[in-house]
Amino acid sequence: MKFYTKQHKFYCGIDLHTKKMYICIVDSSGEIRLHQNIKTDREVFLKVIEPFREGIVISAECMFTWYWIADLCAQQGIPFILGHALYYENYTWRKSKK
């Protein structure tokens, strides 16, 4: 399995659903720059990431709605990483219960 190891100025993780998508953007120092729930729409997405566009990478987990965001990023020249849900951190089911 290949792991993505390139460094970027901004990292955008997306919890992608059919009607809504939750976006979190952090900078290279780990500071949260944006937390926002938006409509799942190409124009809305591009408008939201515009201030961070220079040096951003987009990531979403592999599920049935990922293809359009990957195509959009390819058209816009934005790096896109498709991740497997088992390798994403901070899932509640992976945390130990005490």
C-alpha positions, -999 to +999 in steps of 0.1 A: +000+000+000+013+035-009+010+063+017+009+099+007+039+117+021+041+151+003+040+183+024+014+210+018+006+244+032-031+234+038-048+201+043-086+197+036-105+166+049-140+161+037-168+140+053-187+137+020-224+129+019-251+132-008-266+165+003-241+179+028-203+178+032-183+187+063-150+204+055-121+208+079-090+227+067-058+227+088-025+244+081+009+228+081+014+236+118-019+217+126-040+248+134-076+245+124-084+272+098-119+262+088-147+239+101-178+242+080-208+221+070-218+231+034-241+220+006-226+193-016-221+215-046-191+222-069-194+260-068-200+262-031-170+240-024-146+260-047-158+293-030-151+279+005-116+267-003-106+297-024-087+315+005-066+283+010-063+273-027-026+279-030-009+248-016-039+228-006-045+191-008-080+176-006-088+142+010-120+122+012-127+086+022-136+061-004-174+059-005-201+060-032-200+098-036-163+105-040-159+105-078-172+140-085-149+157-060-119+138-075-129+149-110-134+185-099-100+186-082-084+171-113-100+198-135-089+225-111-053+212-107-058+205-070-041+174-055-067+148-043-062+119-021-087+091-018-084+074+016-096+041+030-118+045+060-098+019+080-067+042+078-084+074+089-076+084+125-100+096+152-129+073+144-150+067+175-151+030+170-112+029+171-110+047+204-108+025+235-136+028+260-127+031+297 
